[in-house]
Amino acid sequence: MEPLPSDAEGDGLLAHSVAYCWYTSRASSAAPPYELGPEYKTGSDEVLAALEGCAWMFPPGSRSSPAVASGAPPSSATGTAGGAHGGGSGEAPVRPAGAPPVAPERLFDLTGSYPYQHLQNEVSQSVVNILLAPGQVARPGDSLAQALTRALERCASQAYKVLLSFDASGRTIIPESERLILVREAGTVMAKLAQSGHINAEQDLFFALEAFGVSKTCRLEKQTWLCDFLSVMIKRAFEMAPEALERWRQTMRNRILNEVDLYSNIDVRAWTQILELVGAQRDDILQGEAFKTQVRLQLCMRTARDRYEGLRQAAIVVAELRRQSCFTREEFLELFNDRRAFDRQQRTQLLLAALRGGPRGFVQAVLGTIDSADVDISERDDDEMRMVEELLKSLKEDIRCCPHAFFKMKTEWIAARNTGVVVGEELSPEQICDHIEDEPNHEDCLRIAVNRYLKANRKFEAARMLVRPKTVRTRVYESNRNDKQLAYLISLFNDVEPDRNHFGPIEEGTLVLPSEASKVLLYIQDAGAALERLESETVGSQQPKSIGIWWFWRCFNPKIDFWPRASFLALCYDGPSGSTFAIVDFDALEEDNEGDEERSKDVVRRILESPSLLKVVHDMDGYSFEVLQRAVMPKHKLYDEGPDNPWPRMEPVVDVSVVAAYIRRTRPCAEKNKDKLSGLVFEYLRLELCLAEAMSNFERRPLRLTQLHYALSLAWCPLLILRALCSFEIVDNEEILLLSHRVGHPGSAGWTRPLRNLCFAPDASAAAAAEGDALGGIYAGAYAEDLWTGTSEEAEVWRRGLPRPDRSIRLAQVMQMTVAIHLPPDTQRCAQLGIAELFSRETAARDLAALYRAHHGHRNGQQAPDAY
C-alpha cells in the first residue's frame, strides 16, 4: 500500500476534534466520559459462557457458541455484531435480500504490511490493526461485509477505551501526540482500503448500520462519540467515490424503510447520526411502530434508579427525530408524565424535551389532555396548572388549546393577587363586562370581579356590573340582592340611559368619518357580493392606489398568550365615488365552509402582497404583523408547518410613524405621546381622536357601530395624514419610496428593532434635541379647521411652521440598517405608481374638506353627511 499521505482536506473534521476533546477534558475540572461500572453490566457474557456446553442452548449444527475470552467480541445465536465494550448483543447480522454473497476468501490481514508513519505505539497500532485484519474478528461463515461490520464495532470501542486509559501514574497509555491523530489514522486506513481495492465500500459496508448497535447501554457521552466515530469511518471509505456513496445511501434508505428487524440491531439513539449519514430527512423514512418499540425497550424499561435518565434520553431522541406522532397521546403521557414516579419539575423537563419541535397539532393535543384531565381549577396553586403554564411558555404554544389555563389567565387579567384591571382600575366596569359577558364562564368571571370590588369597598363599580341585563339572571346577582346599599345603587343605575349606538364617536367634539355607514361601508363576512366588490376595486383594478389598513385583536397576557389572531381587518381606499371603508370579519369567515373561508382570505392575502397597492399603517411591529398573519391563514392550515404553506407577507408598506420621525429628525416612536396616532391626528388634522372604544372587546359579535367607526378611523387617519404630507410637499416621492419596506419574507425576522433604531438626525445629540424641541411639539392652529388648504394668514403661518426633514442626511444610507426589509427593484417600480397617487393635491383637498364638513355637521346634531 502507499505511504500514509499528509492530512487531506477534511481529514480531521469530527474525528480529530473528538479526540482532542477527550484530551482537554482530562485537564479540566469536568470529569471525562467513562465506561460503565460493574453495577450497570447485565452479566450476559458470564451467563452465555457458563451455558456454552449446553446442547439444548447450542445444538450441533448451530452457529458457534459465544466467545467470551478476554478481548474477543461477544457473540450469540442471533442479532447484530456487538463490540467489546459497546453493549451490543453480539449477533451476526441477518442476511437480508440484496446482501453481498459470502466470500470467506476475500478476508485479508494487512497488519504486517501497512507502513505506520505517525503511530509508533503498539497500543495505538493495535486499534488500527482491527480494520487492517477484519478476518481476526470474523466468525465462521462470515462474509467480508459481516467481518468489516464487526471490525468497525471493535475498533470504535477499543479506540474509545484507549483514548481514556491512564496508567498507574496518571499518564495516558499512549503518547499525547498519538492520541490526537489516532482517529484520523483509522480514517486514513479506511480510505486506503477502499482505494487499493481490498474492500468494495458499496458492497462491503452493506451491514454498516448494524455497527451502530455497539453503543447500546452506553452512557450518552460515550454513545455519541462511538456513533460519530463510525460515521467518520464510513465517510472516509467513500471519499474518493461520491457516486458509490450515493448508491450506498439509497440502499441504506431502502433498508431503513423496509427492514423491521434492522431496528432492534441499532442503538435507537444513533438514528440522528444514521439519517444524516445516509442523507435522509429525519421524519420521512423511519418506521414509526418499530422506532417506538425500540425507544420503549432500550430506553424506557430500566431500573427505577436509571429510569429518569433513560426517559430523558428517549425524549431527546424523539424530539430530534420529530417522531412524537409515533405515539398516541396516552402512550406519550404514560412515558413522560408519570405522576407516580416523578415530581412536577422532572415531568416538566421530560415533556419539554420530548415535545420541543414536534408537530403543533400533537403538542396542543398533549397539553390539552393534561389541562383537562389533571388540572384542578379550584386550587389557586395547583401543581399541574403550573406545569401546563410552564410548558406553554417554554414551547410558545397557543394557550387556547388548554381551556383551564386560558380561564386562569383571564381571571388573573380581571383580578390577580395584586394586579388586574379591577385592582388597577384600568377598565371601567362596563368594559370588563364587555369582555366577559359572552364567555362560557361568564358567571365565574363576574363573581371574581364583583367580589374584588366589594372587598375593596367599591360598591359603585360593583353596582354598575350588577345592573347589566345579562348579570341580573346570574347567581352572583341573587347572592348580593339583599345588600341594601347595592340594591339602592342598582336602582339608580337602572335609570341611566345607555350610550347611543351610532356610526360615530362616543366623545363629543372628536373626529368623525366623512360618510354614513349604510352608503360606503363594506362588511365582508362571507364570500358574497361585498367580497367581490372589494376584490374588483383593489387587486382586480388596473389602477395602483394606496390603502389604509389596520387590524384588531384581544390578548389578555402577552407573556403567555403567544397566538392571538386578528378578529377583523379595517381598510380604506379611494373608490369610484370617494373614500371607501371596508371591514373584513375574520371570525365570521371562519364559520363558513373551508372553501369559502380560503377564497375570502385569499383575497385579503393578495391585497397584502400586491406590489401595486401601497399599504399605509401606523406603528406596526413584528408582533402585530404576526397577529394579522395568523388571521389571514385559513383556520385548517394555521398549524401546518410544511413548506407548501407559506405565511402571508406584506409589501409595499409605509409606516406613518416612521415618516413622522423622518420629518421631525428623530427616531420612530422616540416620543411615545407625540408619535401615537392620536397625537399625529391632533397635530396634522387639528382634531381629537375618540379612544372610548380602544379597550373594547373586538371579538364580540355583532360589533357596535361605534366600534366600527373607531376601527375605520385607525385605518383612514394614517392614510389622510400621509396624503397631506405628500401632496403639500413636506416629503417627496423618492423619500416615501425609500421609507417603504416589506415584511414577512424569508430573512426578514427581527425587523422591528432595526426600524425603531433608525435615526433621521445628523447625529445623536441633534436627535435628542429634536425630541424635546418645538419641532416635535404641538403646532399652534385653530381646532377643527382645515389649515392645509385654508387661505387665511393663520393657515399660512401654520403651514410654514410645520417641520421639514433634514435633507443633508443621506436617507438611502440611513435606511441601510433595514436592508433585510428593503423593496426589491421590481416591487419598487410597482410601488412608485401607488406612491404617486398620494401626491394628488386634489384628492387630499377633497378628503380634508369632507372631514371637516362631517365634523361640523356632527357637532350641530346632524348625521354625518355623505361628503362625496
N, C-alpha and C positions, 0 to 999 in steps of 0.2 A: 504494500500500500504506500501511497505518497506520504511524505513527511507531514507532520502536523502544520497546517497553514497558520498564518497570522490571523488575528481577530478579523472575522468577516463582518460585514455590515449587519447589525442586529444580533451579533454573536452573544452579547451579554443579555440584553433586554431583561426579561424577568429572572432568568437563571442566576446571573451574576448578582443582581440586586437582592435576590432572596438569600443567597449565600452570605452576602455582606451584611444583611440584616441580622442573621444569626450571630455573626461575629460582633457587631456593635452592641447587640442586646446583652451579650455576656458582660461587657464592660459597664453597662448602665445599671441603674438601680432596679430596673424591672427584671423580673425573673424570665428567662427564655422559655420557649416551649419545651416540654419534657415528655418522655414516654409514659405510657400507662403504668401505674404502680400495680403491684401484685393483687391488691384488693379489687381491681377493676377487671382482671382476667377471668375468663369463664372456666378455665381448666379443661377446655375441649381437647387440647393436644394430648394431655395426660390420659384422658379417658379413651381416646382413639388408640393410643399406644398400648394401653392395657388390654384392649379388645382386638389387637392386631391379629392374634392367632385364632380368633373365634370364627369357625367355619360358617356359622349362621350369619354373622355380620359380613364376612368376606368369603363367599363360597368360591370353589375352584372355577376358574374361567372368568372371574370378575376382574375389574381393574385392580391394579396393585394397591395394597394397603397403604395407609398414610405413612410417610416418612417423618419421623419425629426426632431424628438425630439433630444434634445442635448444628445450626447453620443451614439446614436443608429446609426448603419451603414446605409447609404442611400441605397435605392433600386429603381428599376424601373421594367418595364414590361419584358425587355429582356436584355441580356448581362451578364457580369461577376460580381462577388461579389466585391464590392468596399469597401475599408477601410474607417475609419472615417476621415483620414487625407490624404489619398493617392491619391485622384483624380481618383479612379476607377469609372466605370459607375454604380456600384451598382446593376448589373444584376444577376439574378440567373443563374448559369451555365447551359448551354443547355445539355441535357442528350443524348450523342451520343450512338451508338451501343456499347455494352460491358461495359457500366457503371453499377456500383453496384445497386441493387434494392433499392427502397425507403423503409426505415425501421425506422419510427419515434421512435419505442420503444427502439432503440439502443442508442438514445441520452442520455447522462449522465451528472451529475453535481457532481463533487468531490471537490468542493470548501471548504466544511466543514471538509473533512476527510484527506486532504493532509497535512502531517506534515512538515511545513516550518522550516528549521534549520538555514538558512543563511539570509533569507529575513524576517525582522520583521516589516518593514514599510508597512502601509496599501496601500499606493500608489504603491509600488513595487509589493505587492501581488496581487493588482487588475489587473496588467498587466498579470501576470502568470495565474490568475484565468480565463482569457478568454479562455485559452487552456484547463483548467480543466472543463469548463462548456460550450461546444460548442452549447448546446441547447439554451443558452441565446441569441445568435446572430442568431439562425436559424429562418427561415420563415416557415409558414405553408406548409406542404408537403415536406419540405427538408429532404433528406436522411442525414445520418451521414457524408458521403463524402462531400456533399454540405455544411453542417454546419461546418465541420472541415476546409474547404477552407475559409469560412467567418471568422472563428476564427483565422486562420493564418494571414489573412489580418489585422484584427482588432488588434491583438497582435503586429504585426510588426509596425503599425503606432502609436499605443499607446506607445510602448517601445521607439520609436524614440522621441516622444513628451516628455515623462517623463525624458529621459536622458538629454534633452536640456532645461528643465524647471527650472527656478530660482524664488525664492520668492522676495518680495519687497526689502529685504536687500541684494540681490545679491547672496544668498546661494542656493545650489541645493535643490529641494523639497524632495529629498531622500538622505540618508547618502552616503558619498563618497564610503564607503566600499561596499554598496549595488549596487551602480552604476557600480562597476567593475565586479559584478557577476550576474547582472540581466539577461543578455542574456544567460549566462551559465546555470542559474537556469531554464530558459524557455526550453532550450535544454534538460536538465535532465528530465523535465516533459514529453516532447515528447517521450523520450526513455522509461520512466516508463509506460506511457500509452500503448505503443506497447508491452512491456514485460509482463504487467499484463493482456493483452487481451482486454482492453477496446476499443482499435482500432486495426483493421487489416490493417497494413500500406499499404500492396499491393493493397487492395480494397478501403480503406477509403481515400487514397491520390490520387484517380483517377482524381480528379479535381484540383490537387495541382498546375498545371501550370497556371490555371486561377488566382490563388492568386498573380501572378506576374503582374497583372494589377493594383495592389494597388499603384504603383509608377507613374502612368500616370500624366502628367503635373507637376511633382515634379522637383525641381532643380536637377542637375546631382549628386551632393554630396548625397542628400537625396535618390535619386533613387538607387544609388549604395549600400548604407547602407541597405535599405529595402530589396533589392534582395539578398544581402549577408546573411541577417538575415533569410530569407525564405529558402535559400539553406542549412544553418546550421540546421534549424529545421527539414527539410526533411531528411537530412543525419542522424541526431540523431535518428529519428524514425526507421531507418533501421540498426542501428549499430550492433545489435545482430542477424540480419537476412540477411547476404550477398546474399544468393540465392534469397530471395524475392526481394531484391534491384535490382538484375539483371533482374528479370521478370518484375518488375515495370518499369525499364528503357526501356525495349523493348516495353512495352505497350505505354509509352510516346513517344517513337520514332515513333511508328506507328501512333499515333495521330498527331504528327507534320507533318508527311508525307502525311496523308490522309484527315485531317480535315481543310478545308479552313477557316471555321468560327472561329477556335481557334485563329487565328492571330489577329483578331480585339479585342479579350478579353485580350491580353497581351501587356504590355509596350514593344514597339519594341526595346528599349534599353536594355531590360533584356535578350535578346536571347543569349548573350555571357555566362552569368551565367547559363541559362537553358541548353544550349547544353553541357556545362561542367558537369552539374548535371546529365544529362541523358546519359552521355558517348558517345556523338555523335561528329563526325567531324564537323567543322564549316561550311563546304560548300557542304555537301552531302545530307542532308535531308530537308533543308528549301525549301519551295515552293517559287520560285523566284517572281512570279507575286503577290502573297499575301503579301510577305515581302515588295516588292517595294511599294505596295499600302499603307501599314501601315506606311512606312517611310514618304511618302508624307503627309498622313493625320495627323499623330501625331507630326511630327517634322518640316515639311516644310510649313505648311499652318498656319502661325502665323501672328500676327500683325507686322507692319513694325518695331517697336522697338525691338521685340523679334525674328525677323526672322533670323538674322545672327547667334544668339546663337543656334536656332533650327537647322539651316543648319550645324553649326559646330558639333553639337551632331550627326546629321544624317551622316555626313562624317566619324566621328569616328566609328559609328556602322557599316556602310557599309565596312570600311576598316578592322575592327576587324573580321568581319564575312567573308571577302573576297567575297562579293556579288556585286562587281562592274559590273560584266557582266549581272546582272539582268536588268540593264538599257541599253537602246540604247545610242549611243554617243550623239545624240541630246537631249535626256532626261537628261543625266548626265550633259551636259554643260548648259542646261536650269536651272538646280538647282544650280550648284556650280560655274557657270561662268556668272552670271547675270551682264553684264556690266552697265546696267541702275541703278541698286540698290547698287552696291558695287564698291569700288575703287580697284586698282590693288593689293595692299597689302592684302586686305581682300580676294579677289578672289584667290590669290596665296595660302594663308593659307588654304582656303576651299579645293581647288583642291589638294594641297599637302596632307592634312589629308585624303581625300577621295580616292586618287589613291595609297597611300602607301601600298605596299604588294599585289597589285592587279595583275591579270594575265597580263603578259608583253605585249601580243598582244593587249589587250584592252587599256592599258595605252598608248602604242605607237599610237593607233588609235585616242585617245582623244587628245594627244599632236599634232599629225599631223593635226587634224581638226582645232585646234586653230592656228597653224602655217600657214595653207593655207587660212583660212577664215578671220582671224583678223589681222594678221601681215602686216604692211606696210613696205616693204623692202626699200623703198626710203627714209624713215625717219631714220636719224642717231641714234636718241634716242627714238625709238618707245616703248611705254609702253608695248604693247603686246609682242614685241620681248624680252623685259627684263623679262616679266613673263615666257615666254617659256624657256628662258635660266636658270632662277632660278629653274623652275621645273625640267629641265633636270639635273641640278647639284644636286639637293636635292634627286631626285629619282634615279640618276645614270643610266639614260636611254640612249639608242642609239640615238645620235643626227641625224643619217641618216634618221630617221623617220620624221624629220622636215626639208624639203628642204630649206626653207628660213633661218632657224637658221644655217644650215650647210654652206650655201653660205656666211653668215655673218662671221662665224668662218674662212672660207677660205680667205675672203678678209682681215680680220684682221691679218691673218698669212702673207699675202702679204705686207700690209701696213696699220697699225692702226695709231692712232694719233702720238704716239712716239715710236712705236715698229713695228716689222715686218721684214721679210727677206730683203725687199728692203731698209728700213731705216737702219737696222743693217749691211747690206752688207754681210749677212751670206751665200747667194747663188749667183751664177753668173746668169746673165740674161738668159742664155741658160738653166740652171737648173730650173729656175722659169717657163720658157715656157714649159719645160718637164712636169711639174706638172699641167699645166692649159690647154694645147692645146687640149686634148681630152675630156675636160669637156663640158657639155651642155651650161654653161655660160662662155665660153672661152673669148668672146669679152668683157664682163663686167670686168672680172679679168684682162685682158690685159690693158684695159683703166685705171684701178686703178694703175697698176704698172707703165705704161708709164707716166701717169700724175705725179706720185710721183717722178719719175726720172727727169722729166722736171722741176718740181717745185724746186728740189734741184740742178738744172743746171748740171745734169749728163747726157748729151746728148749722150755720147759714149755708156752707158748702154742702153739708150732708143733706139738708132740705132741698137744695137745688137738684141733687141727684135723685132723691126720692119722689120728686114731683113729676118726673117724666113719665109719659104714658106706659112705656114698657117696664118701668120699675114698679108701678102700682100693683101689678099682678104677681109679684115675686114674694117669697117668704121673707126676704130682707125688709120689705115694706111692712109686712104683717108683724114682724118681731119688733118694730120700732114705732108702731102706730099708737102705743099707749104713752109715749113720751109727749107730754103736753106742750113743751117748748117746740119740739119738732113739728107737732101737729099744727101749731099756730103758724110757724114759718112756712109750712107746706101750703096752708090755706092762703097765705099772702102771695106766694109764688104762683099759685094757680091762677091768679088774676092777671099775671104778666103775659102780655101777648108775645108769641114767638116772633123771631125775625122773619121778615118777608122774604120768600124765596123768589128771586128775580134775577135776570141776567144783567148783573151789575155789581158794583162794590157794596160791601156792607157798611163801611165807614163813609161818612159824608165828605164831600169836597175832594175826593180822590179820583184817580184816573179811571175813565170809562172807555171801554172799547167802542169804536165808532160803528156799531152795527147792532141789528136785532138778531137774536138767536135764531128765530124762525126763518130768516132770509139768507144768511150766509154761513150758518153753522152746519158742517157735515159731521154727522155722528156715525162712525163706521163700527158696527157691532156684528156684521155678518158679511158674507161675500155677495152683497146685493148691489143696488144701483149706486149707493153712496161710495162704495169702494171703487166701482167702475169710473165714477166721476173723478175721484182722487187720482186714480191711475192715469186717466186720459189728460188731466190738467198738469201732471208732473212728469213722470217718466215717459208717458205717451206723447207729450208735447214736444215739438221740434224746437221750441224756444227756450234757451237757457234762462234760468231765473235763480233768485235767492229765496231760501226757505228758512223762516224762523222755527225753531224746534226745541221742545223740552219735554221731559217725561217725569212721572210721579210714582212714588213707591212708599212703602212703610217698612221701617226697621226699628224694632224695639231696643236692640243692643248690638251694635256692630262688632263688639268683641267676641260674640258667639254666633251671631246670625250672619253667615258668610254667603248666603244665597238669596238675598232679596231680589225680587223681579219687579219691573215696572208694571204698574196696574193699567195705565193708559198713556197715550202719547198725544201731545198737543202740537199742531202745526199751523203755520200761517204763511201765505204766499200771495203774490199778486195774480188774481184770477181774471177771468174775462170781464167782470163788472166791478173791479176793485179788489180790496183785500178779502181773501177767503180764509175762513177759520175752520179747522178740522180737528176732530177728536177720534183717535183710533183706540177703541176699548179692547185691550188685550184679554182681559178677563172674560168678556162676552165672546170673543172669537174662539177662546179655548173651550167653550161649551158646545160649539159646532162639531161636526164630524171632522176627522183628521184631514180629509181632503180639502174642505173649505177653510179650515184653520191654516193649513200650509199655504194655500193660494193667497189668502189675505195677508199673512205675514211675509210672503214673498214680495208682495207689492211694497210693503214698508222697507224690506231689505233692499230692494232695487232703488228706492228713493235715497236711502242712506249711502249706497255705493255708487250712485250715478255721478260721474265726473262733471256733468253739465249742470248739476244742481248744487249750488253753494249753500251749505248748511250753516246757519248762524246760531250760536249758542252763547251762554254766559256762564263762566266759571265751571266748565266741565273738567272733571278729573278722571283718573283711571277707574276709581270705584264707581262713580255714577255711570260711566260708559259700560262697565260690566253689567250693571243693573239693567240697562237697556238691551244689551246683547242677549241676556237670558230670556227676556220677554219676547224678543223677535224670533228666537229659536222656537220651532214647533214643540209643543209640550212632550210629545212622544220621542223627540230627538234630543231633549235637553241634556240627558246624562249619557248620550252616545259620544264616546271619545275617539271614534275612528277617524282616519284621515279623510274619509269621504263626507265628513260632516263638519265643514269649517264654520267658525263663528262669524257673525256679521262684522263688517268693518264700516267705517265712515270716512268718506272723502268727497270733495274737499270740505274742510270745516274751518271756520274762523271764529275765535272766541272774543267777544266784545271786551271782556276784562283785560285781555292781552292788548287789544287796540287802545283801550283807555290808558293802560300803563305806558304804552309807547308814546302816546300824546303827552302824558304828564311827566315823562322822562324818569320813570321809576320802575319798580318791579311789579309783575302781576300779583294782585291781591296782597301787596305790601301794606295797604291801608284797608283793613277789613271793612270798616264802616263806610268808607267812601267808594270802595270798589264793589260793594254789594249792589245788586240790581236796583234796589230801592234808592240808593244814593245816586246812581247814574241817572235814573229816571228823573229825580228831583233836579239834578244839576243841568241836564241837557234838555229835558222836556218841561221843566218847571211845574211838575205835578207830583203829588204824593202817590205812592203805590199802596193799595189796600192789601194788608197782610193778615186780615182776620181769618182767612181760610188756610194759612200757611201750615198749621199743625193739625189740620183735619184728617179724617180717615178717608184716604183716596181709594181704598179697596171696598168701600161700602157702595152698594147699588140700591136704587138709582143715584147717580151723582146729582147733587144740588146744582141749580143754575148758578149760584154764587161760586161754587167750586169750579164750574166750567169757565166762568169769567176770570177767576184768578189764574187758572191754568193757562188759558189762552193769552192772558196778559204777560205771563212769563215767557211765552214764545214770541209774541209780537213786539214787545218793547225793545229787546236787543236788536231786532231787525230794523225797527224805525230809527233807533239811535245811530246804528251803523250807516243807514241810508242818509241820515242828515250829515254825519261827519264826512261822508264821501262826496255827496252832491254839493256841499258848501266848501269843499276843497280844504278841509282840515287835514286829510290824508289823501294820497294819490293812489292810482291804480296799481302801480308797481309795489308800493308798500303793503297794500292789502294782500297782494299775491304772495309776498314774502312772509307775511304773518299767517297765511293759511297753512294748514297741515292735514295730515291724515292719521287715523288711529285704527287699531285693531288688526294691523298687518303683522306677519311674522317678523320678529326682530324689533317690534315697537313697544315691547313690555317695559314698564317703568318710565314711561314718557312724562308723567306728571311732574316729577321733581325738576328735570331739566327745563321744562316750560315755565315753572314757577320761579326758577332761579335766574331767568333772563333779566338783564339789567340794561335799560334803554337810556342810561345817562353816560356821559363821558367817563366818569369814574365813580367809585363807591361814595365818596363824600358828596358829589353832586346829587346822587340818588337819594342819600339821606336828607340833604337839604330840600329836595323836591317833595319828599314825603311830608315835611312839615310846613312847606311853603304855601303861599296862597294859590299857587298853580294847581295844587291838589285840593283846594278848599271849595267852599260853596260860592258860586258866582252870583253877584247881585243881579237881580232882574225881577220883573213883575211875575207874580204867581198866576199860573193858568193862562198865560198869554203866549202867543206864537212869536217868539223873539227871533226865530230863524228867518222868517220871510217878512217880518214887520219892517215898516219904513220909518218908524219913529226914531228919534235920537237915542232913546233908551235902548232900543233894539240894536242899533248900530254900535253903541258903546259895549253892549253885552257881547256881540259877536267879535268885536276887536279884542275883548278881554279873555276870550277863550284861549286856553293853552295850545301851543303848537309843538310838534315833535322836534327834537334836536337833530337836524339833518346833517350835522357834522359827523355824527357817528355813522359807521358803516353797518347798515341794518343787515345786509346779507352775511357779514362776518359775525354779528351778534347771534343770528339765527343758526349758526353752525353748531351751537350747543344742542340743538334739537334735530340733528341731521337724520336721526332714526325715523322721524315722522315727516320729513320733507316730502313735498309732492313730486312725483316723477315727471319728466318733461311732457309726456303725453297728457297726463292729468292737468298739468299747468295750462296747456293750450285750451283744454275744455273749460277749466275754471275761469280763465280770463273773460270768457263770454258771460258767465254768470256774474262775475265781479263788475263788468261794465254796466250791467243793469242797475247796480247800486248808485251809479253816478248820474242818474236821471233826476235833475232838479225838479222837473215837472211832477214826477211821481212822488218825490219827497214832499213837495209843497201840497199836493193833493192829500196825502195821508196826514200831514200835520194839520191842515185845515179841518179835515174830518174829525181828528182827535179833539180839537178844542171846541168844535160845534157840539160834539157829543157830550163833552164835559159841562158846558154851559147849559145845554138842554136838560141834562140830568139834574143840575142844581136848581133849575126852575120847575122841577117836579114833572118833567116830561119824560117819556120813554126815549131811550137813545135812538135818534133818528137814523134812517138809512142814509149815511153821509155820501154814499157813492151813487 
